[in-house]
Amino acid sequence: MSTTPELLYFDIRGRAEPIRLLLEDIGIQYTNKQVNLKDWAAIRSTTPFHRMPVYTDGDIEIPESFAIMNYLGRKYDLLGKGMKSQVRCDVAVEAWRDYGNRLASVFGALSTSEAARKTFIDTEQLSLLSDIETFYLNKASAALYWVGNAPTVVDYFAFHLIDGIASQFPRLLSQLGALKEFHEYFSERTNIKIYLASNRRPEALFYGPNGKVFPR
Ligand SMILES: N[C@@H](CCC(=O)N[C@@H](CS)C(=O)NCC(=O)O)C(=O)O
């Protein structure tokens, strides 16, 4: 049995990117196995639920991206210290998950009209993110992490999604000063900086309708 954990996912950032960021940041050696969409059909039936990501650590095989993050959070003490912090961590993760799911439905579904996409980009997105930013600012600590004085799993979800906003909607991010500040701060962490500049990080954010890579 291999002692090096393996993360199996497409060759995009997508649902695996917070997991990659966490592993990279805390310096875990892992096999970053990336599958191109054209090769997926051949391995689909070998994965639990026939989907990815899947994380394998010794004799533990974990499908479901949030279960993987919770596993890593428990294993490496990244879920917050004490009840209040743990609840704050859970709430923030859910808020980012809602935003991520909304993004997936707006940009990943063929059925979404151009008009609905435009409404999301022009108005809805700022409202959703302003609420998340208000939550972020209502923290007990002056530190720039989402919970307490050290990273928790939510910092990796938040960084991944804000990084997408920074690259796709830079003007929007300039209206969200606290999220922008967090993004800049977190991107300077030593191992995060190394990862962002490395070829281990996929270029593409996600596969859109018809398997098109986004952004092209
Ligand atoms: N709830 C799951 C969703 C997993 C999921 O939808 N994975 C997609 C990629 S993001 C997938 O494997 N799609 C391939 C397929 O359905 O054939 C999670 O969060 O891990």
The ligand as an SDF file (V2000), in Angstrom:
LIG
                    3D

 20 19  0  0  0  0  0  0  0  0999 V2000
  -20.4750   16.4330   -4.5270 N   0  0  0  0  0  0  0  0  0  0  0  0
  -19.3160   16.0200   -5.2780 C   0  0  0  0  0  0  0  0  0  0  0  0
  -19.5190   16.4010   -6.7340 C   0  0  0  0  0  0  0  0  0  0  0  0
  -18.4620   15.7530   -7.6030 C   0  0  0  0  0  0  0  0  0  0  0  0
  -18.6330   16.1200   -9.0620 C   0  0  0  0  0  0  0  0  0  0  0  0
  -19.6930   16.5870   -9.5290 O   0  0  0  0  0  0  0  0  0  0  0  0
  -17.5580   15.9080   -9.8210 N   0  0  0  0  0  0  0  0  0  0  0  0
  -17.5730   16.2050  -11.2300 C   0  0  0  0  0  0  0  0  0  0  0  0
  -16.4210   17.1170  -11.5870 C   0  0  0  0  0  0  0  0  0  0  0  0
  -16.5080   18.6400  -10.7330 S   0  0  0  0  0  0  0  0  0  0  0  0
  -17.3890   14.9090  -12.0040 C   0  0  0  0  0  0  0  0  0  0  0  0
  -16.6730   14.0080  -11.5590 O   0  0  0  0  0  0  0  0  0  0  0  0
  -17.9900   14.8430  -13.1870 N   0  0  0  0  0  0  0  0  0  0  0  0
  -17.8120   13.7280  -14.0780 C   0  0  0  0  0  0  0  0  0  0  0  0
  -19.0620   12.9330  -14.2950 C   0  0  0  0  0  0  0  0  0  0  0  0
  -20.0950   13.2080  -13.6520 O   0  0  0  0  0  0  0  0  0  0  0  0
  -18.9980   12.0330  -15.1360 O   0  0  0  0  0  0  0  0  0  0  0  0
  -18.0640   16.6710   -4.6960 C   0  0  0  0  0  0  0  0  0  0  0  0
  -18.1660   17.7770   -4.1390 O   0  0  0  0  0  0  0  0  0  0  0  0
  -16.9970   16.0670   -4.7750 O   0  0  0  0  0  0  0  0  0  0  0  0
  1  2  1  0
  2  3  1  0
  2 18  1  0
  3  4  1  0
  4  5  1  0
  5  6  2  0
  5  7  1  0
  7  8  1  0
  8  9  1  0
  8 11  1  0
  9 10  1  0
 11 12  2  0
 11 13  1  0
 13 14  1  0
 14 15  1  0
 15 16  2  0
 15 17  1  0
 18 19  2  0
 18 20  1  0
M  END
$$$$
